[in-house]
């Protein structure tokens, strides 16, 4: 058993994390991928196959056999695991916080080994399970600041503008960036797989907890689903409550935004075929065949324009909220002064009525 002073609760651990402590997740790679504390490094004691074998042994032969098998797998690797953590740590005075699923034997053992190696290591009480409960409670009962919402037709440059303003010091919540999806039928093209739902919520928690009740952030209006991920209900509801900044720009600029954001010339043309075919029910076979012909010809400007006018604009054009500010913008401008001025008007209006 660890000395009680080497076991820290979640609140203390998160305070340490904000002061640059290093979190080490000692679970298997699959467990880590399913959800982990943002910023934690994965140094697994067991790989996925070994972890499954431990579980099988536990069910069939009991805990002693499972522990013995686990020890046989881990013992030869200890020097390499410790060296890996030391390299991740950098500054040897930097505290280490180790966790597994429930604050059990894996993180306990590794914390003890790190202490024996002379490193400032501590075990997270309750493990990842405690952190997951904390995130769930945050979205059920927590508070965050105002979320001002950009909306507009496809290609108007909402995400591009968010990232531009982020670089200029404006606080933003990039939902599509966190979800690793562009929020459309074509939204996964050219991107790595989306995070798990648990990890998406952990990333949202990480961002929202820094937006205090007296602060605000700019975000993009989304449906509840972004690809296969789902926005927590209270967060989604918050996006519906604020005055919308409705952005508009010329069609040719919208086409250019999409072509650049999707890097269409660099993507395998075949990647666009399934999502085009998926539009058959809404557009009909003849129109889909025309779109596929444009895709085969790699006539990207014509294809993008046709998708906008035939599919996206009719689908989203009626979603303009009544409570909004209409803005004509240039998504390629270096400054978005009109948008920032509109945000200032919203922040200083006496209530959340239309402007």
Secondary structure as the mmCIF struct_conf table of DSSP 4:
data_model
#
loop_
_struct_conf.conf_type_id
_struct_conf.id
_struct_conf.beg_label_comp_id
_struct_conf.beg_label_asym_id
_struct_conf.beg_label_seq_id
_struct_conf.end_label_comp_id
_struct_conf.end_label_asym_id
_struct_conf.end_label_seq_id
HELX_RH_3T_P HELX_RH_3T_P1 UNK A 4 UNK A 6
STRN STRN1 UNK A 7 UNK A 8
HELX_RH_AL_P HELX_RH_AL_P1 UNK A 10 UNK A 18
TURN_TY1_P TURN_TY1_P1 UNK A 19 UNK A 20
HELX_LH_PP_P HELX_LH_PP_P1 UNK A 21 UNK A 21
STRN STRN2 UNK A 22 UNK A 25
BEND BEND1 UNK A 27 UNK A 27
HELX_RH_AL_P HELX_RH_AL_P2 UNK A 29 UNK A 34
TURN_TY1_P TURN_TY1_P2 UNK A 38 UNK A 39
STRN STRN3 UNK A 41 UNK A 42
BEND BEND2 UNK A 45 UNK A 46
HELX_RH_AL_P HELX_RH_AL_P3 UNK A 48 UNK A 61
HELX_RH_AL_P HELX_RH_AL_P4 UNK A 63 UNK A 75
TURN_TY1_P TURN_TY1_P3 UNK A 76 UNK A 77
HELX_RH_AL_P HELX_RH_AL_P5 UNK A 78 UNK A 89
BEND BEND3 UNK A 91 UNK A 91
TURN_TY1_P TURN_TY1_P4 UNK A 92 UNK A 93
BEND BEND4 UNK A 94 UNK A 94
STRN STRN4 UNK A 96 UNK A 99
BEND BEND5 UNK A 101 UNK A 103
HELX_RH_AL_P HELX_RH_AL_P6 UNK A 105 UNK A 116
TURN_TY1_P TURN_TY1_P5 UNK A 117 UNK A 118
STRN STRN5 UNK A 121 UNK A 124
TURN_TY1_P TURN_TY1_P6 UNK A 125 UNK A 126
HELX_RH_AL_P HELX_RH_AL_P7 UNK A 127 UNK A 141
STRN STRN6 UNK A 146 UNK A 152
BEND BEND6 UNK A 153 UNK A 153
TURN_TY1_P TURN_TY1_P7 UNK A 154 UNK A 155
BEND BEND7 UNK A 156 UNK A 156
HELX_RH_AL_P HELX_RH_AL_P8 UNK A 158 UNK A 167
TURN_TY1_P TURN_TY1_P8 UNK A 168 UNK A 169
STRN STRN7 UNK A 172 UNK A 173
HELX_RH_AL_P HELX_RH_AL_P9 UNK A 175 UNK A 179
TURN_TY1_P TURN_TY1_P9 UNK A 180 UNK A 180
BEND BEND8 UNK A 181 UNK A 181
BEND BEND9 UNK A 183 UNK A 184
TURN_TY1_P TURN_TY1_P10 UNK A 185 UNK A 190
BEND BEND10 UNK A 191 UNK A 191
HELX_LH_PP_P HELX_LH_PP_P2 UNK A 192 UNK A 196
HELX_RH_AL_P HELX_RH_AL_P10 UNK A 197 UNK A 208
TURN_TY1_P TURN_TY1_P11 UNK A 209 UNK A 210
BEND BEND11 UNK A 211 UNK A 211
TURN_TY1_P TURN_TY1_P12 UNK A 213 UNK A 214
STRN STRN8 UNK A 216 UNK A 220
BEND BEND12 UNK A 224 UNK A 224
STRN STRN9 UNK A 225 UNK A 226
TURN_TY1_P TURN_TY1_P13 UNK A 227 UNK A 228
STRN STRN10 UNK A 229 UNK A 230
HELX_RH_AL_P HELX_RH_AL_P11 UNK A 233 UNK A 241
BEND BEND13 UNK A 242 UNK A 242
HELX_LH_PP_P HELX_LH_PP_P3 UNK A 243 UNK A 243
STRN STRN11 UNK A 244 UNK A 248
HELX_RH_AL_P HELX_RH_AL_P12 UNK A 251 UNK A 261
TURN_TY1_P TURN_TY1_P14 UNK A 262 UNK A 263
HELX_RH_3T_P HELX_RH_3T_P2 UNK A 264 UNK A 266
BEND BEND14 UNK A 267 UNK A 267
TURN_TY1_P TURN_TY1_P15 UNK A 269 UNK A 270
HELX_RH_AL_P HELX_RH_AL_P13 UNK A 271 UNK A 277
TURN_TY1_P TURN_TY1_P16 UNK A 278 UNK A 279
HELX_RH_AL_P HELX_RH_AL_P14 UNK A 280 UNK A 283
HELX_RH_AL_P HELX_RH_AL_P15 UNK A 285 UNK A 296
TURN_TY1_P TURN_TY1_P17 UNK A 297 UNK A 298
HELX_RH_AL_P HELX_RH_AL_P16 UNK A 300 UNK A 307
HELX_RH_PI_P HELX_RH_PI_P1 UNK A 308 UNK A 312
HELX_RH_AL_P HELX_RH_AL_P17 UNK A 313 UNK A 316
HELX_RH_3T_P HELX_RH_3T_P3 UNK A 317 UNK A 319
BEND BEND15 UNK A 322 UNK A 323
STRN STRN12 UNK A 324 UNK A 328
TURN_TY1_P TURN_TY1_P18 UNK A 331 UNK A 332
BEND BEND16 UNK A 334 UNK A 334
HELX_RH_AL_P HELX_RH_AL_P18 UNK A 337 UNK A 348
BEND BEND17 UNK A 349 UNK A 352
#
